[in-house]
Amino acid sequence: MSTIRTNLQAVQGHIAEAAQSASRSPDTVCLLAVSKTCPAQTVIEAARAGQHAFGENYEQEAIRKMQQIREMAPDLRLEWHFIGPIQSNKTRGIATHFDWVHTIDRERIARRLSEQRPETLPPLNVCLQVNISNEDSKSGIDEKGLFELAKTVSNLPRLKLRGLMAIPEPEDEPEKQHEPFRRLKNLYNQMRKAGYDLDTLSMGMTADMDAAIAEGATIVRIGTAIFGARN
Ligand SMILES: *Cc1c(COP(=O)(O)O)cnc(C)c1O
């Protein structure tokens, strides 16, 4: 059995355990395989092992990889999620080639993605990225601006607002990993109360997926545990 298949099964088992410990059904947590820096062949291997959704951070790398995969494995129908920072000059590529975008943190980018989403495709599923650890350097909208951005995005015709995403500051102590995820979940609940029809909390990576699942993640974004360390 290939390493990737073994790793995928281990991660799925891990997700199921974390969900059960939190009294959640394992099928409420989706695994997004983060394939940035992995070659097309590796993505195909993961897809052949049953993985459907893939996350990419760099527009050019991702689009080239999608093209290679179409040539190498035309039967595969994969779901692509953009999870990296977005520059304005990349919005057209992202709007054209992806099914989801997790990293919307400003109005200008949201408007461009909506305008550039091809009419032949369904609306682009989007999450708003929240700067949950309040770091100056990190991307993400701060909590104060979140509701205004949500209002704008939910009115854009070619975007479908699905939920929230965050990348908390790395924290080694598992106990301390919960707090930012809990805050994101609270914001999510507040927005649902305010009438936003959300179903997605994108939070948790290889090092903190247990805490994220305990706090309600519906998508965990996992790279290293599936594909190994990136260099
Ligand atoms: C790279 C990346 C991941 C995956 O991180 P791992 O620690 O390798 O699981 C998840 N989310 C985002 C936004 C990333 O950039």
The ligand as a MOL file (V3000), in Angstrom:
LIG
                    3D

  0  0  0     0  0            999 V3000
M  V30 BEGIN CTAB
M  V30 COUNTS 15 15 0 0 0
M  V30 BEGIN ATOM
M  V30 1 C 0.0060 24.8970 4.3060 0
M  V30 2 C -1.3340 25.1780 4.8820 0
M  V30 3 C -2.0620 24.1770 5.5560 0
M  V30 4 C -1.5390 22.7840 5.8260 0
M  V30 5 O -0.6250 22.8200 6.8710 0
M  V30 6 P -0.0020 21.4630 7.4820 0
M  V30 7 O 0.5990 21.9250 8.7520 0
M  V30 8 O 1.0070 20.9750 6.4970 0
M  V30 9 O -1.1120 20.5120 7.6930 0
M  V30 10 C -3.3340 24.5090 6.0030 0
M  V30 11 N -3.8630 25.7350 5.8210 0
M  V30 12 C -3.1950 26.7130 5.1930 0
M  V30 13 C -3.8210 28.0460 5.0210 0
M  V30 14 C -1.9040 26.4680 4.7140 0
M  V30 15 O -1.2400 27.4550 4.1050 0
M  V30 END ATOM
M  V30 BEGIN BOND
M  V30 1 1 1 2
M  V30 2 1 2 3
M  V30 3 2 2 14
M  V30 4 1 3 4
M  V30 5 2 3 10
M  V30 6 1 4 5
M  V30 7 1 5 6
M  V30 8 2 6 7
M  V30 9 1 6 8
M  V30 10 1 6 9
M  V30 11 1 10 11
M  V30 12 2 11 12
M  V30 13 1 12 13
M  V30 14 1 12 14
M  V30 15 1 14 15
M  V30 END BOND
M  V30 END CTAB
M  END
